Amino acid sequence: MSKGNVVEIIGAVVDVQFPRGDMPKVYDALKIEAVGLTLEVQQQLGDGVVRTIAMGSTDGL
């Protein structure tokens, strides 16, 4: 299981960076365990960054 870092949040859109060889695929689900939030990958932006949609509130992230 790879771990990524949140790099940008704009509303329900969350960009997450991973090591280049460990990027998740489009439609994969990501979990932010600290707040119990699930993200769905919508796009691979390059340089290890994926754009996701939050399946809940991003308030407080």
RAKAUR-V280916 format. One record per residue. N is the residue number from 1. RES is the residue in one letter. SS is DSSP state (H for helix, E for strand, L for the rest). PHI is phi in whole degrees, 0 to 359 (none if undefined). NEAR is the number of other C-alpha atoms within 8 Angstrom. Layout:
# RAKAUR-V280916
N&RES&SS&PHI&NEAR ; N&RES&SS&PHI&NEAR
This chain:
# RAKAUR-V280916
1&M&L&none&2 ; 2&S&L&272&5 ; 3&K&L&242&5 ; 4&G&L&238&8 ; 5&N&E&240&7 ; 6&V&E&291&9 ; 7&V&E&249&8 ; 8&E&E&201&7 ; 9&I&E&228&10 ; 10&I&E&228&6 ; 11&G&L&64&6 ; 12&A&L&272&11 ; 13&V&E&267&10 ; 14&V&E&233&15 ; 15&D&E&265&12 ; 16&V&E&231&13 ; 17&Q&E&256&12 ; 18&F&L&235&13 ; 19&P&L&303&8 ; 20&R&H&306&7 ; 21&G&H&279&5 ; 22&D&H&241&8 ; 23&M&L&292&10 ; 24&P&L&288&7 ; 25&K&L&274&7 ; 26&V&L&302&9 ; 27&Y&L&77&7 ; 28&D&L&291&8 ; 29&A&E&262&8 ; 30&L&E&245&8 ; 31&K&E&235&8 ; 32&I&E&261&9 ; 33&E&L&294&6 ; 34&A&L&299&4 ; 35&V&L&239&5 ; 36&G&L&68&7 ; 37&L&E&257&12 ; 38&T&E&256&11 ; 39&L&E&241&13 ; 40&E&E&245&13 ; 41&V&E&290&16 ; 42&Q&E&249&10 ; 43&Q&E&202&8 ; 44&Q&E&261&11 ; 45&L&E&270&8 ; 46&G&E&101&6 ; 47&D&L&54&6 ; 48&G&L&82&13 ; 49&V&E&260&12 ; 50&V&E&240&16 ; 51&R&E&259&13 ; 52&T&E&233&13 ; 53&I&E&246&11 ; 54&A&E&283&13 ; 55&M&L&266&9 ; 56&G&L&192&7 ; 57&S&L&288&7 ; 58&T&L&261&10 ; 59&D&L&302&4 ; 60&G&L&92&3 ; 61&L&L&281&3
